[in-house]
Amino acid sequence: MVSWEAVEVINQILCLYRKSDTSMNLNEINENPEILPNITLGFHIHDSYYDARMTYRTTLDLLFKSNRLMPNYKCGLEKNLMAIIGGLGSDTSSHMAEIVEFYKIPQVGSGMRKFLQILIKSLLKYLLSCLIYIGIIRLLQHFGWKWVGLFAVENESGEHFLKKIQVMLSQHGICPAFIQRISLLLPLDHIHSFNDVIKSFYIHFTDIKANIFILYGESYTLVWMISPIFLSNPEDKLNASFRKVWITTSQVDFILTGNVRTWNLQLFDGTISFQIHSGEVPAFKEFLKTIKPFWRQRDGFLKGFWEQAFDCPLNNSEASTTNPKKCTGEENLDNLPGPLFEMQMTGHSYSIYNGIYIVAHSLQALLSKESSQTAPISSRHFFQQLSRRSMSFNEKMEIAGGFDIINMITFSNKSIQRVKVGRLDPNAPERNELIINENLIAWHKDFNQVLPVSLCNQYCHPGYWKRKSEEKTFCCYDCIPCPQGKISSKTDTEDCFKCPEDQYPSKVQDQCLNKTMSFLSFEEPLGISLASAAVFFSFMTISVLGIFLKCRDTPIVKANNRDLTYTLLIALLLCFLSSLLFLGQPRKVTCLLRQPAFGIIFSVAVSCVLAKTITVVVAFMATKPGSSMRKWVGKRLAFSIVLSCSFLQAGLCVLWLATSPPFPQLDMNSLIETMILQCNEGSIFMFYCVLGYLGFLAIVSFIVAYFARNLPDTFNEAKFITFSMLVFCSVWISFVPTYLSTTGKAMVAVEIFSILSSSAGLLGCIFSPKCFIIVFKPELNTKKQLIK
């Protein structure tokens, strides 16, 4: 005789399930000639009534039942107790184990005690192992829920659940918004205490931040859970503020019975429940359809269930009911709403179904051992035999079926639809235990099928970062805009970061954008304008040179060293053309050439101006009687000045190129949105030496020209040179601060503009008066007129 205490059966509906499962199971075994031939199995069902005292009493009843309870005494018992299948709740099973472990089960010997330990361990440890906690954590992580409420029954197993789940939540960055313990005894006799219970429940439902509630309990917990809500305000029990996503553990049953059968479960619409993995049991539904209230003799509980489930008394019943209609006994169980009775085998029932097969196979193995006197059957071999059926075991000899993830959909007619949306696989790699199809999930109707959000505060969107607050829990934070120059591209980022050098932050600082490469090109308007100006002045210089070559024998051209004039014009032409080296994409060759070429060519031009000025001064000094300056009059002095001044500048440039030459460089930091492709001057000191030397020559030329300005006009260019050098010096003096205060293409444009304007100043101030006379006033271009 196999006796079985049902799993915390606190109402007649659950008892019917357990009994119907067991009856069908035992029928299969008893009618199977391959399992325990010539042996008939039976069962007993006992209720723990949620009370440790009653659990101890019923366990002793099971072991030593006679006419009255007498522990350690048996007399005349013909029914042998072979195994006990404990409750799914850890409290009930542990209370039973405290008694059973002291006794040896008859006809099995010491081996049965070992089997009992394996059986309790395999069923209870499987259900209460870390897998359910891992499943909850993975589910919260999958949907990004970090602010959750915890409901747990107020007993030993509930406290164990809260203790363990809080540690795991904290380890994975999830916080409990609150912890609510559910008492199994409502203080209905004390109105103030009852109001406190109601208030403690209501306040959690009004928290709009916590939309995820985790419920841990036993079979009847759901009824205790909703009782304060429904009793306090039955007309507003489905208030929209009650919309939450419930996550329930495998022990919680969605049942309504007795006085609460008129309530509905729409409050729990969209619940996600972890259910013990169950397989299809052939002919189970057909078996349920054969159940009738009088199908067994000595079955006192089925009749009571029938009257309660269908809310009508049976014909031969004396039970009082408000319904005048009597039950015929032919009612169909499949017409009952889901919360009252379900026609499919639940995970709990499937575990019991498998548990009975374990008992049967164990007994057969023990009997086979005794009859054959062979070596004991190893536990691994035994479990391999069981695995040939629908049961599977892992390496620890525990049932390894995992959990099914069920989405509970409720309807206004009080029916329930269970939709399997995933599973929890204990054999999967770490972090991949959860397999879920979120497209199959139907959330609470008030969410309008939008994924619920459950956070202490709203997400920190890209462009912001999470700043922890010492006054709040770590799940609560403030959203702070990223500092200037940094971005955050993901939601709820811990910190902002800088973009790579070739990128820059967007205006809202939520992404990095590619920087554009900047250099003064020939195609853009500014480049076109400067290039056009350089070409124009180059043609003007060529035109002046052509006029002077054509009129080379005229007095104006011959005056003041004709060859020096040609050299100056060629130098000015090269000055205009050298500005083109600064346009376009900087390359290695152009970077090497442009500053030295500019320095040397301008030195030649200024040296020519200086030589012209000195030539005028020497010529007038030589006209004085007895002057020793006559030997310096001629071309030798002028070209010596030009060559010496130019070679000194060329020496500086060679030293510059030899020590620290210019090179192309990408400037990533000067501008936010732009990479500046420019020429790095290499040695800034050498650059300013070249520029300073050029300024020195210009100042000397200006001073000499200034003092020679009052000499007779016939041979004197000093006035024009003075004015031209004034323009030249003004341009380059203003160039230095402007050049230092600009970056990128603006800096290049400033230098090109300075080159063109200073060169144009020399060309215009020195040669425009002469060209005007040669072209428009040729009658003045005579020796007689010049002497006059």
KOLKOL-217447 format. One record per residue (C-alpha): residue number from 1; x, y, z. Coordinates in steps of 0.1 Angstrom, whole numbers. Each point is the difference from the previous one (the first is absolute). Example, Ala and Ser with C-alpha at 12.3 -4.5 7.8 and 13.67 -1.06 7.14 Angstrom:
{1 {123 -45 78}}
{2 {14 34 -7}}
***
This chain:
{1 {0 0 0}}
{2 {16 33 -11}}
{3 {-12 29 21}}
{4 {3 36 -13}}
{5 {-5 33 17}}
{6 {-13 25 -26}}
{7 {20 32 -6}}
{8 {-15 24 25}}
{9 {-35 -7 -12}}
{10 {-20 29 17}}
{11 {-31 -3 -20}}
{12 {-21 -27 -16}}
{13 {8 10 -36}}
{14 {37 -7 5}}
{15 {-8 -32 18}}
{16 {-21 -11 -31}}
{17 {30 7 -22}}
{18 {24 -19 21}}
{19 {-24 -29 3}}
{20 {-9 -1 -36}}
{21 {36 1 -10}}
{22 {9 -28 25}}
{23 {-29 -21 -9}}
{24 {8 1 -37}}
{25 {37 -6 8}}
{26 {-6 -30 22}}
{27 {-25 -15 -25}}
{28 {27 2 -27}}
{29 {25 -17 24}}
{30 {-23 -26 13}}
{31 {-11 -10 -35}}
{32 {35 -1 -14}}
{33 {14 -36 3}}
{34 {35 12 -4}}
{35 {-1 21 32}}
{36 {-6 -18 34}}
{37 {-19 -30 -13}}
{38 {-23 -16 26}}
{39 {3 31 22}}
{40 {-27 27 3}}
{41 {8 35 10}}
{42 {-23 23 19}}
{43 {3 35 16}}
{44 {-11 22 28}}
{45 {-4 38 -2}}
{46 {6 22 31}}
{47 {-3 38 4}}
{48 {25 21 19}}
{49 {-25 29 5}}
{50 {29 25 -1}}
{51 {8 -10 35}}
{52 {31 -17 13}}
{53 {-19 -17 28}}
{54 {-24 -16 -24}}
{55 {29 -10 -22}}
{56 {16 -19 28}}
{57 {-33 -16 10}}
{58 {-9 -12 -35}}
{59 {35 -14 -5}}
{60 {-3 -20 32}}
{61 {-35 -10 -11}}
{62 {15 -13 -32}}
{63 {26 -21 18}}
{64 {-19 -13 30}}
{65 {-37 4 -7}}
{66 {-21 -24 20}}
{67 {-33 8 17}}
{68 {18 28 17}}
{69 {33 17 -3}}
{70 {27 -19 19}}
{71 {35 8 -12}}
{72 {24 -29 -4}}
{73 {-28 -25 2}}
{74 {-15 -21 -29}}
{75 {-25 -28 4}}
{76 {-18 -19 -27}}
{77 {10 22 -29}}
{78 {-2 -17 -34}}
{79 {9 30 -20}}
{80 {38 6 -3}}
{81 {13 36 -3}}
{82 {27 0 -26}}
{83 {6 36 -9}}
{84 {-11 35 7}}
{85 {-1 28 -26}}
{86 {3 32 19}}
{87 {-15 34 -7}}
{88 {14 24 -25}}
{89 {3 26 28}}
{90 {33 -4 18}}
{91 {-16 7 34}}
{92 {-24 -30 -2}}
{93 {27 -24 -14}}
{94 {25 10 27}}
{95 {-25 -5 28}}
{96 {-8 -35 -14}}
{97 {37 -8 -4}}
{98 {6 8 37}}
{99 {-23 -30 9}}
{100 {5 -24 -28}}
{101 {38 0 2}}
{102 {-1 -17 34}}
{103 {-20 -30 -13}}
{104 {7 -28 -24}}
{105 {-27 -9 -24}}
{106 {-11 -36 3}}
{107 {9 -27 -26}}
{108 {27 22 -16}}
{109 {27 1 26}}
{110 {27 26 1}}
{111 {0 6 -37}}
{112 {-34 16 1}}
{113 {13 27 22}}
{114 {26 9 -26}}
{115 {-26 0 -27}}
{116 {-22 23 20}}
{117 {29 25 4}}
{118 {6 -2 -38}}
{119 {-37 5 -7}}
{120 {-4 30 22}}
{121 {32 15 -12}}
{122 {-8 -5 -37}}
{123 {-35 16 2}}
{124 {6 27 25}}
{125 {34 11 -9}}
{126 {-10 1 -36}}
{127 {-29 23 8}}
{128 {18 22 25}}
{129 {34 0 -16}}
{130 {18 31 -13}}
{131 {-16 -6 -34}}
{132 {-32 19 9}}
{133 {20 29 13}}
{134 {22 1 -30}}
{135 {-31 -1 -22}}
{136 {-15 30 18}}
{137 {33 19 -4}}
{138 {4 -8 -37}}
{139 {-37 10 -6}}
{140 {6 34 16}}
{141 {32 5 -19}}
{142 {-16 -10 -33}}
{143 {-27 27 3}}
{144 {22 26 18}}
{145 {-20 0 32}}
{146 {20 14 29}}
{147 {-26 12 25}}
{148 {-22 -28 12}}
{149 {-23 -8 29}}
{150 {3 -32 20}}
{151 {-30 -18 15}}
{152 {7 -32 21}}
{153 {-19 -21 24}}
{154 {7 6 36}}
{155 {17 -33 9}}
{156 {33 -17 0}}
{157 {2 -7 -37}}
{158 {-12 36 -8}}
{159 {28 14 22}}
{160 {25 -23 -18}}
{161 {-12 12 -33}}
{162 {3 37 9}}
{163 {34 -5 15}}
{164 {14 -17 -31}}
{165 {-18 21 -27}}
{166 {11 33 16}}
{167 {37 -11 -2}}
{168 {-4 -11 -36}}
{169 {-19 32 -10}}
{170 {28 21 15}}
{171 {27 -19 -18}}
{172 {-17 6 -33}}
{173 {-8 37 4}}
{174 {-37 -4 9}}
{175 {-16 15 30}}
{176 {-32 -9 20}}
{177 {-24 30 0}}
{178 {-16 -16 31}}
{179 {-4 -33 19}}
{180 {-35 -10 9}}
{181 {-6 -31 21}}
{182 {-33 -18 -4}}
{183 {-15 -13 32}}
{184 {-21 -31 -3}}
{185 {-23 13 28}}
{186 {-20 32 -8}}
{187 {-9 19 32}}
{188 {-37 2 -10}}
{189 {-10 3 37}}
{190 {19 32 5}}
{191 {-10 27 -23}}
{192 {31 23 6}}
{193 {24 -29 -7}}
{194 {-19 -9 -31}}
{195 {1 35 -12}}
{196 {38 1 5}}
{197 {3 -31 -21}}
{198 {-21 15 -28}}
{199 {20 32 1}}
{200 {33 -18 -2}}
{201 {-12 -18 -31}}
{202 {-16 30 -17}}
{203 {30 23 3}}
{204 {20 -24 -22}}
{205 {-25 0 -27}}
{206 {1 38 -2}}
{207 {38 0 -7}}
{208 {1 9 -37}}
{209 {37 -7 -1}}
{210 {-1 -36 11}}
{211 {-20 -19 -26}}
{212 {15 -34 6}}
{213 {-12 -21 30}}
{214 {17 -33 10}}
{215 {-23 -23 19}}
{216 {13 -30 19}}
{217 {-23 -22 19}}
{218 {-19 -32 2}}
{219 {-31 -15 -16}}
{220 {-25 22 18}}
{221 {22 32 1}}
{222 {-19 16 -29}}
{223 {-32 0 20}}
{224 {16 15 31}}
{225 {17 26 -23}}
{226 {-30 14 -16}}
{227 {-24 -3 30}}
{228 {9 34 16}}
{229 {-4 17 -34}}
{230 {-33 -15 -8}}
{231 {-15 2 34}}
{232 {10 37 5}}
{233 {-14 13 -33}}
{234 {-19 -26 -20}}
{235 {-14 26 -25}}
{236 {34 14 -9}}
{237 {21 -31 1}}
{238 {11 3 -36}}
{239 {11 36 3}}
{240 {25 10 -28}}
{241 {26 8 26}}
{242 {1 -37 8}}
{243 {15 -9 -34}}
{244 {32 -19 8}}
{245 {20 -28 -14}}
{246 {0 -29 24}}
{247 {28 -26 1}}
{248 {-9 -30 20}}
{249 {19 -31 10}}
{250 {-10 -35 -7}}
{251 {-17 -6 34}}
{252 {-27 26 -7}}
{253 {-33 -13 -14}}
{254 {-25 21 -18}}
{255 {-30 -13 19}}
{256 {-33 14 14}}
{257 {-22 -20 22}}
{258 {-25 2 28}}
{259 {-12 35 8}}
{260 {25 16 -24}}
{261 {-13 -19 -31}}
{262 {-20 30 -11}}
{263 {31 22 -2}}
{264 {21 2 -32}}
{265 {37 -1 -7}}
{266 {1 29 -25}}
{267 {23 18 24}}
{268 {26 -27 -10}}
{269 {-5 4 -37}}
{270 {33 -4 -18}}
{271 {17 -18 29}}
{272 {32 -18 -9}}
{273 {2 -32 20}}
{274 {28 -25 4}}
{275 {-16 -35 -1}}
{276 {16 -33 4}}
{277 {6 -15 -34}}
{278 {-27 -24 -9}}
{279 {-4 -24 -29}}
{280 {-31 -13 -17}}
{281 {-15 -29 18}}
{282 {-21 -22 -24}}
{283 {-37 -3 7}}
{284 {1 24 31}}
{285 {-29 21 -13}}
{286 {-20 -31 -8}}
{287 {7 -13 35}}
{288 {-13 33 15}}
{289 {-32 -3 -20}}
{290 {-7 -34 16}}
{291 {0 14 35}}
{292 {-34 1 17}}
{293 {-9 9 36}}
{294 {-8 -36 9}}
{295 {26 -19 -20}}
{296 {17 -15 30}}
{297 {-12 -13 33}}
{298 {13 15 32}}
{299 {9 32 -20}}
{300 {-14 27 23}}
{301 {19 30 -14}}
{302 {-11 -2 -37}}
{303 {-36 6 8}}
{304 {8 31 19}}
{305 {22 13 -28}}
{306 {-28 -6 -25}}
{307 {-26 20 19}}
{308 {25 29 6}}
{309 {13 1 -36}}
{310 {-34 0 -16}}
{311 {-17 19 28}}
{312 {-29 -25 4}}
{313 {-8 -28 24}}
{314 {-1 -36 -12}}
{315 {-33 -18 0}}
{316 {8 -20 31}}
{317 {18 29 18}}
{318 {-12 19 30}}
{319 {23 29 -6}}
{320 {-16 34 0}}
{321 {5 23 -30}}
{322 {-16 31 -14}}
{323 {-4 -16 -33}}
{324 {-33 -20 -2}}
{325 {13 -20 -29}}
{326 {14 -34 9}}
{327 {30 -17 -15}}
{328 {-6 -31 -20}}
{329 {35 -13 2}}
{330 {3 1 -38}}
{331 {14 35 -2}}
{332 {32 4 -21}}
{333 {32 12 17}}
{334 {11 16 -32}}
{335 {-28 26 3}}
{336 {15 14 32}}
{337 {21 33 -2}}
{338 {37 -3 1}}
{339 {4 14 36}}
{340 {-23 -28 12}}
{341 {13 -29 -20}}
{342 {23 -5 -29}}
{343 {-1 -30 -24}}
{344 {37 0 -8}}
{345 {26 -15 23}}
{346 {19 27 18}}
{347 {37 -1 9}}
{348 {-9 -10 36}}
{349 {-21 -29 -12}}
{350 {27 -11 -25}}
{351 {26 -1 28}}
{352 {-23 -22 21}}
{353 {-7 -22 -31}}
{354 {38 -5 -4}}
{355 {5 -4 37}}
{356 {-23 -30 2}}
{357 {18 -16 -29}}
{358 {32 5 19}}
{359 {-15 -18 30}}
{360 {-13 -29 -21}}
{361 {34 -5 -18}}
{362 {19 2 33}}
{363 {-22 -26 15}}
{364 {4 -22 -30}}
{365 {38 4 1}}
{366 {1 -9 37}}
{367 {-22 -31 -5}}
{368 {21 -11 -29}}
{369 {32 3 21}}
{370 {-15 -21 28}}
{371 {-13 -27 -23}}
{372 {31 -4 -21}}
{373 {26 5 28}}
{374 {21 19 -25}}
{375 {21 31 6}}
{376 {-19 31 9}}
{377 {-12 22 -29}}
{378 {20 32 -2}}
{379 {-19 32 3}}
{380 {13 12 -33}}
{381 {-12 -31 -18}}
{382 {-33 3 17}}
{383 {-5 36 -11}}
{384 {11 -10 -35}}
{385 {-29 -24 -1}}
{386 {-24 26 11}}
{387 {13 24 -26}}
{388 {-13 -23 -27}}
{389 {-34 14 9}}
{390 {-9 37 -1}}
{391 {21 7 30}}
{392 {36 12 -3}}
{393 {27 4 26}}
{394 {32 20 2}}
{395 {34 -10 13}}
{396 {-12 7 36}}
{397 {-29 -24 -4}}
{398 {-25 28 1}}
{399 {-29 4 -23}}
{400 {13 22 -28}}
{401 {-31 13 -17}}
{402 {5 37 7}}
{403 {-29 24 2}}
{404 {-26 11 -26}}
{405 {-7 37 -2}}
{406 {-37 6 -1}}
{407 {-19 31 -9}}
{408 {-33 2 18}}
{409 {-27 17 -20}}
{410 {-33 6 19}}
{411 {-34 8 -15}}
{412 {-31 17 13}}
{413 {-19 -34 2}}
{414 {25 -11 26}}
{415 {18 -24 -23}}
{416 {37 -2 -3}}
{417 {23 -8 -29}}
{418 {35 -12 6}}
{419 {24 7 -28}}
{420 {35 -15 1}}
{421 {23 28 -10}}
{422 {34 -15 9}}
{423 {19 -23 23}}
{424 {28 0 25}}
{425 {26 -25 -10}}
{426 {22 -12 29}}
{427 {25 -16 -25}}
{428 {5 31 -20}}
{429 {33 20 2}}
{430 {2 28 26}}
{431 {-21 31 -9}}
{432 {-18 -20 -27}}
{433 {-23 -19 24}}
{434 {-30 21 -10}}
{435 {-17 -7 -34}}
{436 {-30 23 -6}}
{437 {-20 13 -29}}
{438 {-12 34 11}}
{439 {-22 3 -31}}
{440 {-23 -26 16}}
{441 {-5 19 32}}
{442 {-32 18 6}}
{443 {6 27 27}}
{444 {-27 14 22}}
{445 {-27 16 -22}}
{446 {7 34 15}}
{447 {35 0 -14}}
{448 {-14 -2 -36}}
{449 {26 -26 -9}}
{450 {28 25 6}}
{451 {29 -15 19}}
{452 {-3 11 37}}
{453 {27 20 15}}
{454 {10 -5 36}}
{455 {28 23 12}}
{456 {6 22 30}}
{457 {1 29 -25}}
{458 {-3 3 -37}}
{459 {28 -11 -24}}
{460 {28 24 -4}}
{461 {-1 5 -37}}
{462 {31 4 -23}}
{463 {17 33 8}}
{464 {-4 -5 37}}
{465 {17 -21 27}}
{466 {-11 -16 32}}
{467 {13 18 31}}
{468 {-5 -20 32}}
{469 {-15 16 30}}
{470 {14 -9 34}}
{471 {-35 6 15}}
{472 {-17 -26 -22}}
{473 {5 -36 -8}}
{474 {24 -9 -28}}
{475 {-29 -6 -25}}
{476 {-11 37 4}}
{477 {20 27 -17}}
{478 {-1 34 -16}}
{479 {3 5 -38}}
{480 {27 26 -6}}
{481 {8 14 -34}}
{482 {34 -10 -13}}
{483 {28 26 4}}
{484 {10 21 -29}}
{485 {21 -21 -25}}
{486 {-13 -34 13}}
{487 {-29 -22 -11}}
{488 {-20 -30 11}}
{489 {-15 -21 -28}}
{490 {-18 -26 21}}
{491 {-29 1 24}}
{492 {9 1 37}}
{493 {37 3 -5}}
{494 {22 3 30}}
{495 {22 28 -13}}
{496 {5 21 -31}}
{497 {31 -4 -22}}
{498 {19 20 -25}}
{499 {-3 -7 -37}}
{500 {30 -12 -20}}
{501 {23 27 -14}}
{502 {-15 -2 -34}}
{503 {-36 5 13}}
{504 {-19 25 20}}
{505 {-32 0 22}}
{506 {-33 8 -15}}
{507 {-20 29 14}}
{508 {-21 -22 23}}
{509 {32 -19 9}}
{510 {-14 -34 -8}}
{511 {23 -11 -28}}
{512 {34 7 -16}}
{513 {0 15 -35}}
{514 {28 -2 -24}}
{515 {21 32 -2}}
{516 {3 16 -34}}
{517 {36 6 -13}}
{518 {7 36 -4}}
{519 {26 18 -22}}
{520 {-1 30 -22}}
{521 {-7 -15 -34}}
{522 {-2 15 -34}}
{523 {-37 -10 -4}}
{524 {-14 20 29}}
{525 {-9 37 -4}}
{526 {28 13 22}}
{527 {25 -21 -18}}
{528 {-13 11 -34}}
{529 {2 36 10}}
{530 {35 -2 13}}
{531 {12 -20 -30}}
{532 {-16 24 -24}}
{533 {17 30 18}}
{534 {34 -18 -3}}
{535 {-5 -7 -37}}
{536 {-12 36 -6}}
{537 {30 16 17}}
{538 {23 -24 -17}}
{539 {-14 11 -34}}
{540 {4 36 11}}
{541 {36 -6 10}}
{542 {7 -17 -34}}
{543 {-17 30 -17}}
{544 {22 25 19}}
{545 {31 -21 -8}}
{546 {-11 -1 -37}}
{547 {-4 38 -1}}
{548 {34 5 16}}
{549 {17 -25 -24}}
{550 {-17 17 -29}}
{551 {10 35 11}}
{552 {33 -11 15}}
{553 {19 28 -18}}
{554 {-22 28 13}}
{555 {13 23 28}}
{556 {-25 -12 26}}
{557 {9 -36 -4}}
{558 {38 6 -2}}
{559 {0 22 30}}
{560 {9 -17 33}}
{561 {15 -33 -12}}
{562 {-21 -16 -27}}
{563 {11 -36 8}}
{564 {-9 5 37}}
{565 {-35 10 -12}}
{566 {-3 -32 -20}}
{567 {11 -21 30}}
{568 {-25 17 22}}
{569 {-29 -6 -24}}
{570 {10 -37 -4}}
{571 {2 -3 38}}
{572 {-35 16 3}}
{573 {-14 -24 -26}}
{574 {14 -29 20}}
{575 {-14 14 32}}
{576 {-35 0 -16}}
{577 {4 -35 -13}}
{578 {14 -13 33}}
{579 {-33 7 17}}
{580 {-15 -28 -21}}
{581 {21 -25 20}}
{582 {-21 8 30}}
{583 {-32 -11 -18}}
{584 {-12 -36 -4}}
{585 {5 -31 21}}
{586 {33 3 19}}
{587 {25 -26 -10}}
{588 {35 -8 9}}
{589 {16 19 -29}}
{590 {-22 31 3}}
{591 {5 1 37}}
{592 {38 -1 -5}}
{593 {0 27 -27}}
{594 {-25 26 8}}
{595 {14 18 30}}
{596 {37 -1 -11}}
{597 {-10 11 -35}}
{598 {-20 28 14}}
{599 {29 11 23}}
{600 {27 -1 -27}}
{601 {-21 16 -28}}
{602 {-12 28 22}}
{603 {36 5 12}}
{604 {11 5 -36}}
{605 {-28 25 -6}}
{606 {7 20 31}}
{607 {37 -2 -6}}
{608 {-6 15 -35}}
{609 {-20 28 16}}
{610 {28 6 25}}
{611 {26 -1 -27}}
{612 {-20 26 -21}}
{613 {-2 23 30}}
{614 {37 -3 9}}
{615 {9 5 -37}}
{616 {-19 34 0}}
{617 {18 11 32}}
{618 {34 -11 -13}}
{619 {-6 18 -34}}
{620 {-7 33 17}}
{621 {29 -3 23}}
{622 {23 -8 -29}}
{623 {-10 33 -18}}
{624 {17 21 27}}
{625 {34 12 -10}}
{626 {29 -22 13}}
{627 {-24 -27 13}}
{628 {14 -35 5}}
{629 {-34 -16 -7}}
{630 {5 2 -37}}
{631 {16 -34 -1}}
{632 {-32 -16 15}}
{633 {-22 14 -27}}
{634 {-11 -28 -24}}
{635 {-16 -34 -2}}
{636 {25 -17 23}}
{637 {-12 16 32}}
{638 {-37 -7 -8}}
{639 {5 -36 -8}}
{640 {23 -6 29}}
{641 {-28 13 23}}
{642 {-26 -23 -16}}
{643 {22 -31 0}}
{644 {13 4 35}}
{645 {-34 7 16}}
{646 {-16 -28 -20}}
{647 {27 -26 8}}
{648 {-3 7 37}}
{649 {-38 -7 -2}}
{650 {7 -31 -21}}
{651 {25 -12 27}}
{652 {-27 3 27}}
{653 {-24 -20 -22}}
{654 {25 -28 -6}}
{655 {7 -2 37}}
{656 {-37 -1 7}}
{657 {-6 -28 -26}}
{658 {30 -20 14}}
{659 {-9 2 36}}
{660 {-38 0 3}}
{661 {-18 2 -34}}
{662 {-37 7 -4}}
{663 {-23 -30 -5}}
{664 {-37 -7 -6}}
{665 {-20 -4 31}}
{666 {-36 -7 10}}
{667 {-11 23 28}}
{668 {-28 -18 18}}
{669 {-6 23 29}}
{670 {0 36 -11}}
{671 {-35 -2 -14}}
{672 {-29 -21 13}}
{673 {-16 -12 -32}}
{674 {30 2 -23}}
{675 {34 -17 -5}}
{676 {24 26 -13}}
{677 {24 -13 -25}}
{678 {29 24 2}}
{679 {37 4 -2}}
{680 {18 -2 33}}
{681 {28 25 -2}}
{682 {24 -23 18}}
{683 {21 25 18}}
{684 {-21 30 9}}
{685 {32 18 11}}
{686 {15 -4 -35}}
{687 {-33 12 -16}}
{688 {1 32 20}}
{689 {37 4 -7}}
{690 {-7 0 -37}}
{691 {-29 23 5}}
{692 {20 23 23}}
{693 {29 2 -24}}
{694 {-25 11 -27}}
{695 {-14 26 23}}
{696 {35 12 8}}
{697 {8 6 -37}}
{698 {-34 18 -5}}
{699 {7 23 29}}
{700 {35 8 -12}}
{701 {-14 7 -35}}
{702 {-26 23 15}}
{703 {24 19 21}}
{704 {25 6 -29}}
{705 {-28 9 -24}}
{706 {-15 24 26}}
{707 {33 20 3}}
{708 {5 0 -37}}
{709 {-35 13 -9}}
{710 {10 37 -4}}
{711 {27 -7 -26}}
{712 {-6 15 -35}}
{713 {-28 -17 -18}}
{714 {19 -6 -32}}
{715 {18 -31 13}}
{716 {-20 -6 32}}
{717 {-24 -29 6}}
{718 {3 5 37}}
{719 {-34 15 5}}
{720 {-17 -29 -17}}
{721 {21 -26 18}}
{722 {-7 17 33}}
{723 {-37 -3 -5}}
{724 {2 -36 -13}}
{725 {21 -11 29}}
{726 {-25 17 24}}
{727 {-27 -21 -16}}
{728 {22 -31 2}}
{729 {9 4 36}}
{730 {-36 9 10}}
{731 {-12 -33 -16}}
{732 {25 -22 17}}
{733 {-2 16 34}}
{734 {-37 -6 0}}
{735 {5 -35 -14}}
{736 {17 -13 32}}
{737 {-28 4 25}}
{738 {-26 -9 -26}}
{739 {19 -32 -9}}
{740 {3 -10 36}}
{741 {-37 5 8}}
{742 {-13 -21 -29}}
{743 {-1 -37 -8}}
{744 {-5 -23 -30}}
{745 {-8 15 -34}}
{746 {-4 35 15}}
{747 {37 -1 11}}
{748 {10 -10 -35}}
{749 {-22 27 -15}}
{750 {16 27 22}}
{751 {34 -9 -12}}
{752 {-10 -1 -37}}
{753 {-17 33 4}}
{754 {31 15 16}}
{755 {22 -13 -28}}
{756 {-23 14 -27}}
{757 {-7 33 16}}
{758 {37 7 9}}
{759 {11 -10 -35}}
{760 {-27 20 -16}}
{761 {11 30 22}}
{762 {35 -2 -14}}
{763 {-12 -4 -35}}
{764 {-25 28 1}}
{765 {19 25 20}}
{766 {33 -4 -19}}
{767 {-11 -7 -35}}
{768 {-34 15 -6}}
{769 {13 36 -3}}
{770 {26 -10 -25}}
{771 {-24 -21 -20}}
{772 {-24 28 -1}}
{773 {26 23 -15}}
{774 {13 -26 -25}}
{775 {-35 -10 -12}}
{776 {-21 31 4}}
{777 {26 29 1}}
{778 {28 -11 -24}}
{779 {9 37 -6}}
{780 {13 1 36}}
{781 {22 -31 -6}}
{782 {29 21 -14}}
{783 {34 8 13}}
{784 {-6 37 -5}}
{785 {-32 -1 20}}
{786 {16 -20 28}}
{787 {29 24 3}}
{788 {-24 30 0}}
***
